[in-house]
Amino acid sequence: MKRLLPWSNLSLEGFESLCRSSESKAELDDYKHKVFFPPKIPKVCFESQDRAKQLLTVKCLGYKRKIDGGGKLGEIPYDAEHMFLMKVASTGSAFAVRGLLPYVVNLWEAGSPYQSEARLNRFLIRLGRTLATRKKPKINPDAPDWLNNVDQTERFVVEGWCERIIVDDEYWPPLCCLTTKALAKFLRLCNVKHCKLGKENERSLERAIQRLGLVRIPRGRVNYVDKRNRQFLFG
């Protein structure tokens, strides 16, 4: 039977540093055999987490992703025209939207990479129509709603991909250390109060991870997860 252990609150490097400075080596050796030590997480995993956070933020704000769209959040390009029109619709005024006038001028000025009379005319027509309607967008482009605008499983997976986070008093491991099978089971075992995690099957979960561009550790991934007496165990 596979031996499962609780996740260590120390990294392997932290434990080795403690061993070098501690006088109670026997006690530390005993501790080492009672906890699961995670492998070192490479930089590429953290970079993938940062980009995935940007992707979810763009989605949460309601922006449309578009190459050469004139807007960019971190590494993620989006349609600036759509973003400005959303803000105008939500406020009911063009004057209240910061950056709108400089953007229009940028479309007009010669030498600008976005200078185009036809594009400017189209945008001004869309702007006029937006101001004429009282219909407000369902998503507030200035106040992201993380509970309703993004999938909660994806949100928590991204948030806990490389760090140990605490969700409803439960300590999570860095999720980049888990295989898809182990991650799916871990999410089902979590006691998140406001939503149900892990509803997707393993294939759907893996597709979401790939779509977000998340990168796992290359080796030493956790294959087994269980929960006993409200404590997560790994192996």
N, C-alpha and C positions, 0 to 999 in steps of 0.2 A: 504494500500500500504506500502511495506517495506521501512523503512527510511534508506537511504544510506548516509554515511558520509566519508569525506576524512580521509586518514590514518594519525594518529598522528605522528609528528616528535619526540615526547617524548614517552618513554616506560611508562607503568603504574607506575613502581617503580620511574622513573625519575619525573613523574608528582606529585606523593605523596611526594617525597622529596622536590619539589618546593613548594608544598602547606604548608609544615611544616615551611619553611623558608620565605615565602612570607607574606607581610602585606595586599595584595589585594586578599583576599580569594574569594570574590564575583566574581571578574574578572576571577579567575582560575576555579571556579565552572562553570561559563558560558562557558569557553573554553572546559571544559570536556564534555559538552553536544553538542559540535559542531564538535567533531572529533571522529574517531574510535580508541579505544585503543586495541592493540593486547594482547593476553594472553602471559604469560611467556613461552619462548621456552626452553624445557628441554635439558640436555646435550646429550641425545641419538640422538637428531635431528642433532646437530652439528657434532657428531661422524659419523653419516651416511653420512653427506655432505662431510666430509674429505675423507671417503673411496670412495664415488662416484667420487670425483675429481681424485683420484688415478686411478680408473677404466678408466675414460676418457683419462687420460694422457697416460696410457699404450696403449690404442686404437689409440690415436693420433700419437704416436711414431711408430706404426706399429708392436709392440711386440705381440707375441702369448702367451696367458695365459696358464700356465702349472704348475700343482702341482709338486713339486720337480724338477723343470726345471733348477735350479741352479741360477736363478735371482729373484730379488724381488724389487718392487717399493712400499715403504710403506708396506701395508698389502697384496699387490697383487703379487702373484708369476707369473713369466713368463719364457719362454724358452730362456735361456742365449745363447745357440748355435745359435738359429735363429737370436737373436739380434746381435751377433758378425758377423755372415755372412752377415746380412744387412749392417752393418757398413763397412765391407770389400768391399762389392759390390759398396757402394756409394763412397768410397775413391779410390778404385782400388789397395789398398795396405794393407797388413797385418801389416806392421810396424807402420802405422799411427793410428791404432786402440788401444786406451788405454785399458789395462786390458786383452787383448787377450792372451799374453804370460803367465801371471800368471794363467789364466784359463786353458790353455793347460797343464801347469805343474801340476795344481791341479788334472786334469784327470789322470795324470801319477803317482803321488806320492802315495806311500802306506800309508794307514791310512786316506786318504781323503774320505769323504762320497761319492764322485763322482768318485773315482778311478775305472777305468775299461778299460782294454786294448782294448776290442771290441768297446766300446764307443769312445775311443780316436781315433782308426783307422777310424771309420765311420766319425767322425768329421773332421779328416785331409783330407779324401777323398772329403768331401763336401767343405772344405776350398779350396782345389786345384781346384775343378770345378768352384768355385766362382771366384777365381783369374784368371781363364782361359777365363771367359766370360766378355764381355764389357757391358752387360745389367745391368743397374742400377735400383735399386728399385724405385717404384713410390713414396714411402714415405721416407723422409729424417729422419733417426733415431736420428739425433742430433739436428734437428730443427723442432719441432712439428708445423704443420699447422692447427690451430684451425678453420680456415674458411672452409677448404675443407675435412679434415680427420675425422670430427665428425659431428653428427647431431646437427644442430644449436639450435633446440628446447631443446634437452637434455643438451647441453652446458649451455644455459642461465638458465634453470631450476636448474641445479646443482649450478651454480654460485650464484643465488639469493635465494637458498633454506632457509637459516637462517639469511641472512643479507639484509639490504636495499641497493640495488645497484642502480646506475643511468645508464640507457641505452638510448642513444640518447636524452639526456635532460629530460627523464622521470624517476621519482622516483618510484621504485618498492617496494611492501611490501615483507616481508619474505614469500616466497611461501609455506613453510611448514605449514602456517596458513590457507591455502585455500583448500577447497574440490576439487576433480578432476573436477567437473562441473564448479566451479568458476575459477579454474586455466585455464581450456581450454578457457573459455570466455575471461579471462584477457589476455592471450597470443594473441588471435585474435584481441583484442583492442589495443595492443601495436604498437607503431610507430617505429619499428626497421627498419632502412633504407636499410641495406645490405641484408636482408633476410626476408622471410615470416614465422612468428612463428604461432604455433597453427594449422598447416595443418592437424595434426592427429585428429581422433575423440577421444572421452573421453576414450574409451576402450584401444586404442593404447597408449594414454598418460599414463594411469594407469599402463599398462604393462611395459612401459619404466621406470616409477618410481619404480616399484617392481624389475625390472631387475637391476637397479642401487643401490637398497637397501636403498633408501631414506625413512626416517621415519618422519611422520607428528606429530604435536602436538596431544596429546590424546583427548583433548576436547576444545570446544570453537572455532571450525573452521569456517572460513568465507564461507557462502553459496551463497552470492549475490555479483556481481560485475557489475559496469556500468561505463560509461565515458561520462561526460558532460562538455562542454566548455574546452576540453583538460585536464580535471582533473578526475582521477580515484576516484570512490566512492565505499564503501564497507559496508556490513551489514550481 
